[in-house]
């Protein structure tokens, strides 16, 4: 869900994330970006309410949580 919209920038960003386009191939690592720029998981908690109560330790990798922690 886009909060703002710029068609050209949106298409360009999705192509860059996918590593498409001319020149240098870039790979966007969402996990490293998340831990680097949203250390406490505030963005994740805001936009994914199902993860609002997940601990800071597991917020960036909830797929490793056991059934008891869910």
Buried (B, 14 or more C-beta within 10 A) or exposed (E): EEEEEEEEEEEEEEEBEEEEEEEEEEEEEEEEEBBEEBEEBEEBBEEEEEBEEBEEEBBBEBEEBEEEEE
